């Protein structure tokens, strides 16, 4: 019986979900690209805050201030990703023998939580604006500030997405999604500004409320996805079926049991017992085990693989003799 968990290099998932194994130099280059992209997001959000915040304060636009405040959360989130998200590319060590891949979804979860909490605050401010009498000064400066914000976020979205094609980072994906949502929220804020020109100031807090709801929804979606990665949840049944099919299609496999597929960070980890002919030589069994590990690692989204070979018919493992937990 053979057990294998050997990882020659660090697995990283690219944009298509495929896990690739990078050398140390490749990891260093990936980390540099990751941090550069996160740093650009920090700078872009800071510029958006400065322009929208100044215009919103000067002309009393709740919608513009809400959009700028949303970007404060984006700034914090991108800073957190910049500082800690790159740990994903660090080598495994004595304290983290499985690597640091769970740090990335942890930073993305933080992004989601910050965004949701800010959305709650913005919704409160918008409701207060609806109950009061908003005073918004119509000015082309407000339109210009929003157009700048939209262009700024589009450039950030395009750049971050482009960098992430090779990196496949959930943290960068969260930042890119946030940039795209910022475009939508800025368009909603534009409605409030147009209301000032049409002498309909009520549109400003209404637009602020819409922005707030979009912010909250975005935060929940990001948090839900990354909680799945952090708690080691099981993937959809289709992923288990892919693993089982890859194993059963090998000519030497007699049976498969005690299969466990779960998330380890953003990657899938597989633990499985495979039954083979008990009369084969140890060298042949080792070759088969290596072939099975390679097959599973070639599947999209699969990172770490642990294959244990059992002689067929022994039934020594739990439920195997009764046929339960077999595939």
Secondary structure as a PSIPRED ss2 file (coil, helix, strand):
# PSIPRED VFORMAT (PSIPRED V4.0)

   1 X C   1.000  0.000  0.000
   2 X C   1.000  0.000  0.000
   3 X E   0.000  0.000  1.000
   4 X E   0.000  0.000  1.000
   5 X C   1.000  0.000  0.000
   6 X C   1.000  0.000  0.000
   7 X C   1.000  0.000  0.000
   8 X C   1.000  0.000  0.000
   9 X C   1.000  0.000  0.000
  10 X E   0.000  0.000  1.000
  11 X E   0.000  0.000  1.000
  12 X E   0.000  0.000  1.000
  13 X E   0.000  0.000  1.000
  14 X C   1.000  0.000  0.000
  15 X C   1.000  0.000  0.000
  16 X C   1.000  0.000  0.000
  17 X C   1.000  0.000  0.000
  18 X E   0.000  0.000  1.000
  19 X E   0.000  0.000  1.000
  20 X E   0.000  0.000  1.000
  21 X E   0.000  0.000  1.000
  22 X E   0.000  0.000  1.000
  23 X C   1.000  0.000  0.000
  24 X H   0.000  1.000  0.000
  25 X H   0.000  1.000  0.000
  26 X H   0.000  1.000  0.000
  27 X H   0.000  1.000  0.000
  28 X H   0.000  1.000  0.000
  29 X H   0.000  1.000  0.000
  30 X H   0.000  1.000  0.000
  31 X H   0.000  1.000  0.000
  32 X H   0.000  1.000  0.000
  33 X H   0.000  1.000  0.000
  34 X H   0.000  1.000  0.000
  35 X H   0.000  1.000  0.000
  36 X H   0.000  1.000  0.000
  37 X H   0.000  1.000  0.000
  38 X H   0.000  1.000  0.000
  39 X H   0.000  1.000  0.000
  40 X H   0.000  1.000  0.000
  41 X H   0.000  1.000  0.000
  42 X H   0.000  1.000  0.000
  43 X H   0.000  1.000  0.000
  44 X H   0.000  1.000  0.000
  45 X H   0.000  1.000  0.000
  46 X H   0.000  1.000  0.000
  47 X H   0.000  1.000  0.000
  48 X H   0.000  1.000  0.000
  49 X H   0.000  1.000  0.000
  50 X H   0.000  1.000  0.000
  51 X H   0.000  1.000  0.000
  52 X H   0.000  1.000  0.000
  53 X H   0.000  1.000  0.000
  54 X H   0.000  1.000  0.000
  55 X H   0.000  1.000  0.000
  56 X H   0.000  1.000  0.000
  57 X H   0.000  1.000  0.000
  58 X H   0.000  1.000  0.000
  59 X H   0.000  1.000  0.000
  60 X C   1.000  0.000  0.000
  61 X C   1.000  0.000  0.000
  62 X H   0.000  1.000  0.000
  63 X H   0.000  1.000  0.000
  64 X H   0.000  1.000  0.000
  65 X H   0.000  1.000  0.000
  66 X H   0.000  1.000  0.000
  67 X H   0.000  1.000  0.000
  68 X H   0.000  1.000  0.000
  69 X H   0.000  1.000  0.000
  70 X H   0.000  1.000  0.000
  71 X H   0.000  1.000  0.000
  72 X H   0.000  1.000  0.000
  73 X H   0.000  1.000  0.000
  74 X H   0.000  1.000  0.000
  75 X H   0.000  1.000  0.000
  76 X H   0.000  1.000  0.000
  77 X H   0.000  1.000  0.000
  78 X H   0.000  1.000  0.000
  79 X H   0.000  1.000  0.000
  80 X H   0.000  1.000  0.000
  81 X H   0.000  1.000  0.000
  82 X H   0.000  1.000  0.000
  83 X H   0.000  1.000  0.000
  84 X H   0.000  1.000  0.000
  85 X H   0.000  1.000  0.000
  86 X H   0.000  1.000  0.000
  87 X H   0.000  1.000  0.000
  88 X H   0.000  1.000  0.000
  89 X H   0.000  1.000  0.000
  90 X C   1.000  0.000  0.000
  91 X C   1.000  0.000  0.000
  92 X C   1.000  0.000  0.000
  93 X C   1.000  0.000  0.000
  94 X C   1.000  0.000  0.000
  95 X C   1.000  0.000  0.000
  96 X C   1.000  0.000  0.000
  97 X C   1.000  0.000  0.000
  98 X C   1.000  0.000  0.000
  99 X C   1.000  0.000  0.000
 100 X C   1.000  0.000  0.000
 101 X H   0.000  1.000  0.000
 102 X H   0.000  1.000  0.000
 103 X H   0.000  1.000  0.000
 104 X H   0.000  1.000  0.000
 105 X H   0.000  1.000  0.000
 106 X H   0.000  1.000  0.000
 107 X H   0.000  1.000  0.000
 108 X H   0.000  1.000  0.000
 109 X H   0.000  1.000  0.000
 110 X H   0.000  1.000  0.000
 111 X H   0.000  1.000  0.000
 112 X H   0.000  1.000  0.000
 113 X H   0.000  1.000  0.000
 114 X H   0.000  1.000  0.000
 115 X H   0.000  1.000  0.000
 116 X H   0.000  1.000  0.000
 117 X H   0.000  1.000  0.000
 118 X H   0.000  1.000  0.000
 119 X H   0.000  1.000  0.000
 120 X H   0.000  1.000  0.000
 121 X H   0.000  1.000  0.000
 122 X H   0.000  1.000  0.000
 123 X H   0.000  1.000  0.000
 124 X H   0.000  1.000  0.000
 125 X H   0.000  1.000  0.000
 126 X H   0.000  1.000  0.000
 127 X H   0.000  1.000  0.000
 128 X H   0.000  1.000  0.000
 129 X H   0.000  1.000  0.000
 130 X H   0.000  1.000  0.000
 131 X H   0.000  1.000  0.000
 132 X C   1.000  0.000  0.000
 133 X C   1.000  0.000  0.000
 134 X C   1.000  0.000  0.000
 135 X C   1.000  0.000  0.000
 136 X C   1.000  0.000  0.000
 137 X C   1.000  0.000  0.000
 138 X C   1.000  0.000  0.000
 139 X C   1.000  0.000  0.000
 140 X H   0.000  1.000  0.000
 141 X H   0.000  1.000  0.000
 142 X H   0.000  1.000  0.000
 143 X H   0.000  1.000  0.000
 144 X H   0.000  1.000  0.000
 145 X H   0.000  1.000  0.000
 146 X H   0.000  1.000  0.000
 147 X H   0.000  1.000  0.000
 148 X H   0.000  1.000  0.000
 149 X H   0.000  1.000  0.000
 150 X H   0.000  1.000  0.000
 151 X H   0.000  1.000  0.000
 152 X H   0.000  1.000  0.000
 153 X H   0.000  1.000  0.000
 154 X H   0.000  1.000  0.000
 155 X H   0.000  1.000  0.000
 156 X H   0.000  1.000  0.000
 157 X H   0.000  1.000  0.000
 158 X H   0.000  1.000  0.000
 159 X H   0.000  1.000  0.000
 160 X H   0.000  1.000  0.000
 161 X H   0.000  1.000  0.000
 162 X H   0.000  1.000  0.000
 163 X H   0.000  1.000  0.000
 164 X H   0.000  1.000  0.000
 165 X H   0.000  1.000  0.000
 166 X H   0.000  1.000  0.000
 167 X H   0.000  1.000  0.000
 168 X C   1.000  0.000  0.000
 169 X C   1.000  0.000  0.000
 170 X H   0.000  1.000  0.000
 171 X H   0.000  1.000  0.000
 172 X H   0.000  1.000  0.000
 173 X H   0.000  1.000  0.000
 174 X H   0.000  1.000  0.000
 175 X H   0.000  1.000  0.000
 176 X H   0.000  1.000  0.000
 177 X H   0.000  1.000  0.000
 178 X H   0.000  1.000  0.000
 179 X H   0.000  1.000  0.000
 180 X H   0.000  1.000  0.000
 181 X H   0.000  1.000  0.000
 182 X H   0.000  1.000  0.000
 183 X H   0.000  1.000  0.000
 184 X H   0.000  1.000  0.000
 185 X H   0.000  1.000  0.000
 186 X H   0.000  1.000  0.000
 187 X H   0.000  1.000  0.000
 188 X H   0.000  1.000  0.000
 189 X H   0.000  1.000  0.000
 190 X H   0.000  1.000  0.000
 191 X H   0.000  1.000  0.000
 192 X H   0.000  1.000  0.000
 193 X H   0.000  1.000  0.000
 194 X H   0.000  1.000  0.000
 195 X H   0.000  1.000  0.000
 196 X H   0.000  1.000  0.000
 197 X H   0.000  1.000  0.000
 198 X C   1.000  0.000  0.000
 199 X C   1.000  0.000  0.000
 200 X C   1.000  0.000  0.000
 201 X C   1.000  0.000  0.000
 202 X H   0.000  1.000  0.000
 203 X H   0.000  1.000  0.000
 204 X H   0.000  1.000  0.000
 205 X H   0.000  1.000  0.000
 206 X H   0.000  1.000  0.000
 207 X H   0.000  1.000  0.000
 208 X H   0.000  1.000  0.000
 209 X H   0.000  1.000  0.000
 210 X H   0.000  1.000  0.000
 211 X H   0.000  1.000  0.000
 212 X H   0.000  1.000  0.000
 213 X H   0.000  1.000  0.000
 214 X H   0.000  1.000  0.000
 215 X H   0.000  1.000  0.000
 216 X H   0.000  1.000  0.000
 217 X H   0.000  1.000  0.000
 218 X H   0.000  1.000  0.000
 219 X H   0.000  1.000  0.000
 220 X H   0.000  1.000  0.000
 221 X H   0.000  1.000  0.000
 222 X H   0.000  1.000  0.000
 223 X H   0.000  1.000  0.000
 224 X H   0.000  1.000  0.000
 225 X H   0.000  1.000  0.000
 226 X H   0.000  1.000  0.000
 227 X H   0.000  1.000  0.000
 228 X H   0.000  1.000  0.000
 229 X H   0.000  1.000  0.000
 230 X H   0.000  1.000  0.000
 231 X C   1.000  0.000  0.000
 232 X C   1.000  0.000  0.000
 233 X C   1.000  0.000  0.000
 234 X C   1.000  0.000  0.000
 235 X C   1.000  0.000  0.000
 236 X C   1.000  0.000  0.000
 237 X H   0.000  1.000  0.000
 238 X H   0.000  1.000  0.000
 239 X H   0.000  1.000  0.000
 240 X H   0.000  1.000  0.000
 241 X H   0.000  1.000  0.000
 242 X H   0.000  1.000  0.000
 243 X H   0.000  1.000  0.000
 244 X H   0.000  1.000  0.000
 245 X H   0.000  1.000  0.000
 246 X H   0.000  1.000  0.000
 247 X H   0.000  1.000  0.000
 248 X H   0.000  1.000  0.000
 249 X C   1.000  0.000  0.000
 250 X C   1.000  0.000  0.000
 251 X C   1.000  0.000  0.000
 252 X C   1.000  0.000  0.000
 253 X C   1.000  0.000  0.000
 254 X C   1.000  0.000  0.000
 255 X E   0.000  0.000  1.000
 256 X E   0.000  0.000  1.000
 257 X E   0.000  0.000  1.000
 258 X E   0.000  0.000  1.000
 259 X E   0.000  0.000  1.000
 260 X E   0.000  0.000  1.000
 261 X E   0.000  0.000  1.000
 262 X E   0.000  0.000  1.000
 263 X E   0.000  0.000  1.000
 264 X E   0.000  0.000  1.000
 265 X C   1.000  0.000  0.000
 266 X C   1.000  0.000  0.000
 267 X E   0.000  0.000  1.000
 268 X E   0.000  0.000  1.000
 269 X E   0.000  0.000  1.000
 270 X E   0.000  0.000  1.000
 271 X E   0.000  0.000  1.000
 272 X E   0.000  0.000  1.000
 273 X E   0.000  0.000  1.000
 274 X E   0.000  0.000  1.000
 275 X E   0.000  0.000  1.000
 276 X E   0.000  0.000  1.000
 277 X C   1.000  0.000  0.000
 278 X C   1.000  0.000  0.000
 279 X C   1.000  0.000  0.000
 280 X C   1.000  0.000  0.000
 281 X C   1.000  0.000  0.000
 282 X H   0.000  1.000  0.000
 283 X H   0.000  1.000  0.000
 284 X H   0.000  1.000  0.000
 285 X H   0.000  1.000  0.000
 286 X H   0.000  1.000  0.000
 287 X H   0.000  1.000  0.000
 288 X H   0.000  1.000  0.000
 289 X H   0.000  1.000  0.000
 290 X H   0.000  1.000  0.000
 291 X H   0.000  1.000  0.000
 292 X H   0.000  1.000  0.000
 293 X H   0.000  1.000  0.000
 294 X H   0.000  1.000  0.000
 295 X H   0.000  1.000  0.000
 296 X H   0.000  1.000  0.000
 297 X H   0.000  1.000  0.000
 298 X C   1.000  0.000  0.000
 299 X C   1.000  0.000  0.000
 300 X E   0.000  0.000  1.000
 301 X C   1.000  0.000  0.000
 302 X E   0.000  0.000  1.000
 303 X E   0.000  0.000  1.000
 304 X E   0.000  0.000  1.000
 305 X E   0.000  0.000  1.000
 306 X E   0.000  0.000  1.000
 307 X E   0.000  0.000  1.000
 308 X E   0.000  0.000  1.000
 309 X E   0.000  0.000  1.000
 310 X E   0.000  0.000  1.000
 311 X E   0.000  0.000  1.000
 312 X C   1.000  0.000  0.000
 313 X C   1.000  0.000  0.000
 314 X C   1.000  0.000  0.000
 315 X C   1.000  0.000  0.000
 316 X C   1.000  0.000  0.000
 317 X C   1.000  0.000  0.000
 318 X C   1.000  0.000  0.000
 319 X C   1.000  0.000  0.000
 320 X C   1.000  0.000  0.000
 321 X C   1.000  0.000  0.000
 322 X C   1.000  0.000  0.000
 323 X C   1.000  0.000  0.000
 324 X C   1.000  0.000  0.000
 325 X C   1.000  0.000  0.000
 326 X E   0.000  0.000  1.000
 327 X C   1.000  0.000  0.000
